[in-house]
Amino acid sequence: MAKKTVASLQKKGAKAFTKAVKMVKNENGSYSFKSEIVPKDKVNDYLAKK
């Protein structure tokens, strides 16, 4: 699965994007990871929102 993401980021113009991974706490107290590919200038906004 990671290979597909890396391959899609190798395309022309992809240097403007980055993969952000956020740790999210569930109702039952366990943590899960949520990842999304976002533009570089929007990474802080993505990580700041709940």
A tleap script that builds the chain and sets N, CA, C and O, in Angstrom:
source leaprc.protein.ff14SB
mol = sequence {
  NMET ALA LYS LYS THR VAL ALA SER LEU GLN
  LYS LYS GLY ALA LYS ALA PHE THR LYS ALA
  VAL LYS MET VAL LYS ASN GLU ASN GLY SER
  TYR SER PHE LYS SER GLU ILE VAL PRO LYS
  ASP LYS VAL ASN ASP TYR LEU ALA LYS CLYS
}
set mol.1.N position { 0.814 -1.181 0.000 }
set mol.1.CA position { 0.000 0.000 0.000 }
set mol.1.C position { 0.867 1.257 0.000 }
set mol.1.O position { 0.518 2.244 -0.647 }
set mol.2.N position { 1.961 1.235 0.698 }
set mol.2.CA position { 2.841 2.395 0.738 }
set mol.2.C position { 3.488 2.629 -0.624 }
set mol.2.O position { 3.750 3.772 -0.997 }
set mol.3.N position { 3.745 1.563 -1.363 }
set mol.3.CA position { 4.373 1.719 -2.667 }
set mol.3.C position { 3.478 2.506 -3.610 }
set mol.3.O position { 3.969 3.312 -4.401 }
set mol.4.N position { 2.179 2.283 -3.536 }
set mol.4.CA position { 1.260 3.001 -4.412 }
set mol.4.C position { 1.276 4.499 -4.098 }
set mol.4.O position { 1.255 5.321 -5.014 }
set mol.5.N position { 1.312 4.856 -2.825 }
set mol.5.CA position { 1.353 6.258 -2.438 }
set mol.5.C position { 2.649 6.906 -2.895 }
set mol.5.O position { 2.644 8.024 -3.411 }
set mol.6.N position { 3.747 6.211 -2.707 }
set mol.6.CA position { 5.043 6.752 -3.116 }
set mol.6.C position { 5.091 6.921 -4.624 }
set mol.6.O position { 5.618 7.918 -5.116 }
set mol.7.N position { 4.555 5.976 -5.356 }
set mol.7.CA position { 4.552 6.062 -6.813 }
set mol.7.C position { 3.701 7.229 -7.292 }
set mol.7.O position { 4.055 7.880 -8.275 }
set mol.8.N position { 2.598 7.508 -6.627 }
set mol.8.CA position { 1.746 8.620 -7.055 }
set mol.8.C position { 2.388 9.960 -6.736 }
set mol.8.O position { 2.086 10.956 -7.392 }
set mol.9.N position { 3.274 10.005 -5.735 }
set mol.9.CA position { 3.961 11.254 -5.400 }
set mol.9.C position { 5.164 11.520 -6.307 }
set mol.9.O position { 5.771 12.587 -6.209 }
set mol.10.N position { 5.524 10.587 -7.180 }
set mol.10.CA position { 6.655 10.763 -8.073 }
set mol.10.C position { 6.281 11.486 -9.367 }
set mol.10.O position { 7.162 11.805 -10.165 }
set mol.11.N position { 5.005 11.746 -9.586 }
set mol.11.CA position { 4.562 12.367 -10.823 }
set mol.11.C position { 4.952 13.840 -10.868 }
set mol.11.O position { 5.319 14.429 -9.851 }
set mol.12.N position { 4.870 14.422 -12.051 }
set mol.12.CA position { 5.220 15.830 -12.245 }
set mol.12.C position { 4.290 16.723 -11.424 }
set mol.12.O position { 3.073 16.539 -11.442 }
set mol.13.N position { 4.851 17.672 -10.718 }
set mol.13.CA position { 4.069 18.581 -9.900 }
set mol.13.C position { 3.750 18.046 -8.521 }
set mol.13.O position { 3.064 18.710 -7.744 }
set mol.14.N position { 4.229 16.869 -8.205 }
set mol.14.CA position { 3.893 16.246 -6.928 }
set mol.14.C position { 4.744 16.778 -5.781 }
set mol.14.O position { 4.466 16.472 -4.621 }
set mol.15.N position { 5.757 17.554 -6.074 }
set mol.15.CA position { 6.592 18.101 -5.005 }
set mol.15.C position { 5.829 19.128 -4.182 }
set mol.15.O position { 6.294 19.528 -3.115 }
set mol.16.N position { 4.683 19.555 -4.650 }
set mol.16.CA position { 3.869 20.518 -3.907 }
set mol.16.C position { 2.988 19.820 -2.875 }
set mol.16.O position { 2.288 20.493 -2.118 }
set mol.17.N position { 3.004 18.489 -2.825 }
set mol.17.CA position { 2.161 17.727 -1.910 }
set mol.17.C position { 3.017 16.939 -0.928 }
set mol.17.O position { 4.174 16.625 -1.208 }
set mol.18.N position { 2.436 16.624 0.219 }
set mol.18.CA position { 3.107 15.791 1.204 }
set mol.18.C position { 2.082 14.907 1.897 }
set mol.18.O position { 0.892 15.222 1.920 }
set mol.19.N position { 2.543 13.811 2.455 }
set mol.19.CA position { 1.653 12.887 3.164 }
set mol.19.C position { 1.718 13.214 4.652 }
set mol.19.O position { 2.783 13.144 5.265 }
set mol.20.N position { 0.574 13.570 5.226 }
set mol.20.CA position { 0.493 13.905 6.648 }
set mol.20.C position { -0.195 12.764 7.388 }
set mol.20.O position { -1.238 12.274 6.955 }
set mol.21.N position { 0.394 12.346 8.505 }
set mol.21.CA position { -0.160 11.271 9.322 }
set mol.21.C position { -0.493 11.847 10.686 }
set mol.21.O position { 0.356 12.448 11.345 }
set mol.22.N position { -1.754 11.654 11.108 }
set mol.22.CA position { -2.226 12.190 12.380 }
set mol.22.C position { -2.693 11.052 13.266 }
set mol.22.O position { -3.327 10.111 12.789 }
set mol.23.N position { -2.382 11.131 14.564 }
set mol.23.CA position { -2.835 10.134 15.520 }
set mol.23.C position { -4.146 10.622 16.128 }
set mol.23.O position { -4.218 11.739 16.640 }
set mol.24.N position { -5.182 9.786 16.073 }
set mol.24.CA position { -6.520 10.148 16.530 }
set mol.24.C position { -6.939 9.194 17.643 }
set mol.24.O position { -6.774 7.980 17.524 }
set mol.25.N position { -7.482 9.749 18.723 }
set mol.25.CA position { -7.934 8.937 19.851 }
set mol.25.C position { -9.414 8.596 19.662 }
set mol.25.O position { -10.228 9.479 19.395 }
set mol.26.N position { -9.757 7.309 19.803 }
set mol.26.CA position { -11.137 6.843 19.671 }
set mol.26.C position { -11.897 7.015 20.981 }
set mol.26.O position { -11.319 7.384 22.003 }
set mol.27.N position { -13.203 6.744 20.937 }
set mol.27.CA position { -14.043 6.857 22.134 }
set mol.27.C position { -13.603 5.896 23.230 }
set mol.27.O position { -13.668 6.229 24.413 }
set mol.28.N position { -13.163 4.726 22.846 }
set mol.28.CA position { -12.789 3.706 23.836 }
set mol.28.C position { -11.363 3.873 24.362 }
set mol.28.O position { -10.900 3.035 25.135 }
set mol.29.N position { -10.664 4.918 23.968 }
set mol.29.CA position { -9.344 5.215 24.508 }
set mol.29.C position { -8.174 4.740 23.678 }
set mol.29.O position { -7.030 5.062 23.996 }
set mol.30.N position { -8.423 3.984 22.624 }
set mol.30.CA position { -7.322 3.520 21.781 }
set mol.30.C position { -7.010 4.561 20.703 }
set mol.30.O position { -7.832 5.428 20.406 }
set mol.31.N position { -5.827 4.463 20.132 }
set mol.31.CA position { -5.399 5.405 19.106 }
set mol.31.C position { -5.379 4.725 17.742 }
set mol.31.O position { -5.126 3.526 17.626 }
set mol.32.N position { -5.648 5.512 16.730 }
set mol.32.CA position { -5.524 5.049 15.355 }
set mol.32.C position { -4.828 6.147 14.560 }
set mol.32.O position { -4.737 7.292 15.003 }
set mol.33.N position { -4.346 5.782 13.391 }
set mol.33.CA position { -3.636 6.732 12.553 }
set mol.33.C position { -4.471 7.068 11.338 }
set mol.33.O position { -5.058 6.185 10.713 }
set mol.34.N position { -4.523 8.351 11.004 }
set mol.34.CA position { -5.260 8.821 9.842 }
set mol.34.C position { -4.267 9.545 8.941 }
set mol.34.O position { -3.627 10.503 9.372 }
set mol.35.N position { -4.132 9.099 7.699 }
set mol.35.CA position { -3.180 9.725 6.790 }
set mol.35.C position { -3.912 10.320 5.602 }
set mol.35.O position { -4.948 9.815 5.169 }
set mol.36.N position { -3.353 11.401 5.088 }
set mol.36.CA position { -3.953 12.096 3.958 }
set mol.36.C position { -2.854 12.816 3.203 }
set mol.36.O position { -1.887 13.284 3.803 }
set mol.37.N position { -2.995 12.905 1.898 }
set mol.37.CA position { -2.043 13.634 1.080 }
set mol.37.C position { -2.607 15.044 0.887 }
set mol.37.O position { -3.687 15.222 0.324 }
set mol.38.N position { -1.859 16.040 1.363 }
set mol.38.CA position { -2.323 17.432 1.341 }
set mol.38.C position { -1.232 18.319 0.735 }
set mol.38.O position { -0.064 17.931 0.717 }
set mol.39.N position { -1.602 19.512 0.237 }
set mol.39.CA position { -0.590 20.456 -0.237 }
set mol.39.C position { 0.330 20.882 0.912 }
set mol.39.O position { -0.095 20.928 2.066 }
set mol.40.N position { 1.570 21.189 0.599 }
set mol.40.CA position { 2.548 21.511 1.637 }
set mol.40.C position { 2.122 22.698 2.490 }
set mol.40.O position { 2.395 22.714 3.690 }
set mol.41.N position { 1.468 23.679 1.912 }
set mol.41.CA position { 1.082 24.854 2.687 }
set mol.41.C position { -0.134 24.611 3.576 }
set mol.41.O position { -0.452 25.463 4.407 }
set mol.42.N position { -0.817 23.491 3.434 }
set mol.42.CA position { -2.006 23.177 4.236 }
set mol.42.C position { -1.752 22.118 5.312 }
set mol.42.O position { -2.695 21.696 5.981 }
set mol.43.N position { -0.511 21.679 5.495 }
set mol.43.CA position { -0.191 20.617 6.438 }
set mol.43.C position { -0.524 21.048 7.870 }
set mol.43.O position { -1.146 20.288 8.612 }
set mol.44.N position { -0.122 22.243 8.259 }
set mol.44.CA position { -0.389 22.708 9.620 }
set mol.44.C position { -1.885 22.824 9.889 }
set mol.44.O position { -2.335 22.530 10.997 }
set mol.45.N position { -2.658 23.244 8.896 }
set mol.45.CA position { -4.120 23.318 9.054 }
set mol.45.C position { -4.714 21.934 9.263 }
set mol.45.O position { -5.603 21.757 10.096 }
set mol.46.N position { -4.224 20.947 8.506 }
set mol.46.CA position { -4.721 19.565 8.628 }
set mol.46.C position { -4.414 18.996 10.008 }
set mol.46.O position { -5.265 18.345 10.614 }
set mol.47.N position { -3.208 19.235 10.505 }
set mol.47.CA position { -2.823 18.689 11.800 }
set mol.47.C position { -3.492 19.425 12.961 }
set mol.47.O position { -3.668 18.844 14.032 }
set mol.48.N position { -3.864 20.678 12.770 }
set mol.48.CA position { -4.481 21.460 13.845 }
set mol.48.C position { -5.955 21.136 14.055 }
set mol.48.O position { -6.447 21.210 15.181 }
set mol.49.N position { -6.674 20.776 12.980 }
set mol.49.CA position { -8.102 20.505 13.142 }
set mol.49.C position { -8.342 19.152 13.786 }
set mol.49.O position { -7.549 18.225 13.622 }
set mol.50.N position { -9.446 19.045 14.522 }
set mol.50.CA position { -9.763 17.801 15.230 }
set mol.50.C position { -10.721 16.955 14.465 }
set mol.50.O position { -11.091 15.874 14.922 }
savepdb mol mol.pdb
quit
